Amino acid sequence: MAFKRILGRLVDAVPGANGAILADWEGESVDQVASMDDYELKVIGAHKGVILTNLRDVVRRLEGTDLKEIVVTSARMQVVIMPVTPEYFLVLTLDRSDALGRALFEARRCVVLLRDEII
């Protein structure tokens, strides 16, 4: 299954989802699906990659474990960030709504499919 198809299924399954991006450890887009501007999603992905890298380091130092997921909530948007492998991560953007539980559930499923495709 191609990355774009997996990401598309994620976006379709989450009410209010605006886009999903698979990015590498440098924040470069591997593939993406979006109803929002593609460039804007790439910028969000790169920025959230920086956040993921910094928080991963903190969690490893404090707990000795790896970070599983991050949720960033603003006035208008929620962003879910999840490591897929040490080199790749998923970012899902969605409207701020009551769909966060569904977004986390579907994103976790998506991470497994992406990991299987990468490995």
C-alpha positions in Angstrom: 0.0 0.0 0.0 1.4 3.4 -1.0 2.1 6.1 1.6 -0.4 8.5 -0.1 -3.2 5.9 0.1 -2.5 5.3 3.8 -2.5 9.0 4.5 -5.6 9.5 2.5 -7.5 6.9 4.5 -6.4 8.6 7.7 -7.7 12.0 6.5 -10.9 10.5 5.3 -11.5 8.6 8.6 -11.1 11.7 10.8 -13.9 14.3 10.9 -12.4 17.8 10.4 -9.0 16.5 9.2 -7.2 19.0 7.0 -4.1 17.0 6.1 -1.6 14.3 7.0 2.1 14.2 6.2 4.8 11.6 6.5 8.1 13.4 7.0 11.7 12.3 7.5 13.9 13.2 10.5 14.9 16.4 8.8 11.3 17.5 8.4 11.2 16.9 4.6 8.0 15.6 3.2 8.0 12.0 2.0 4.3 12.1 1.0 1.2 14.0 2.0 -2.5 14.3 1.5 -4.3 17.6 2.2 -7.4 19.6 1.7 -5.3 22.6 2.9 -2.5 24.3 1.0 0.3 21.8 0.3 3.1 24.3 1.1 1.4 25.2 4.4 1.2 21.5 5.4 4.9 21.0 4.6 5.8 24.0 6.8 3.7 22.6 9.6 5.3 19.2 9.2 8.8 20.6 9.3 8.0 22.8 12.3 6.4 19.9 14.2 9.5 17.8 13.4 11.6 20.2 15.4 9.2 20.0 18.3 9.2 16.2 18.1 13.0 16.0 18.1 13.3 18.3 21.1 10.6 16.5 23.2 12.0 13.1 22.3 15.3 14.1 23.7 13.7 15.4 26.9 11.6 12.3 27.4 14.6 10.0 26.9 16.7 12.0 29.4 13.9 12.1 32.0 12.2 8.7 31.6 14.6 6.7 29.5 11.8 5.8 27.1 10.7 7.0 23.7 8.0 9.5 23.1 4.8 8.0 21.7 2.7 11.0 20.6 2.2 14.8 20.9 -1.0 16.8 20.6 -0.7 20.5 20.0 -3.9 22.5 20.4 -4.4 26.1 19.4 -7.5 28.3 19.1 -8.4 26.9 15.7 -6.4 23.8 15.1 -5.2 20.6 16.6 -2.0 18.8 15.4 -1.2 15.2 16.2 2.5 14.2 15.9 3.6 10.6 16.1 6.9 8.9 15.5 6.7 6.1 12.9 10.3 5.0 13.1 13.4 6.7 14.4 13.8 8.3 11.0 10.1 9.2 10.1 7.1 10.8 11.7 3.4 11.5 11.0 1.7 14.8 11.4 -2.1 15.0 11.2 -3.8 18.4 11.3 -7.5 18.9 12.1 -10.0 21.6 13.0 -10.3 22.1 16.7 -13.3 19.9 17.5 -14.5 16.9 19.5 -12.8 14.5 17.1 -9.4 14.3 18.9 -10.2 10.8 20.3 -11.0 9.5 16.8 -7.9 11.3 15.4 -5.6 9.6 17.9 -7.2 6.2 17.3 -6.9 6.5 13.5 -3.4 8.0 13.7 -2.2 5.1 15.8 -3.5 2.7 13.2 -1.9 4.7 10.4 1.5 4.6 12.1 1.4 0.8 12.1 0.5 0.7 8.4 3.2 3.3 7.6 5.8 1.4 9.7 5.0 -1.8 7.9 5.4 -0.1 4.5 8.7 1.4 5.5 10.2 -1.7 7.0 
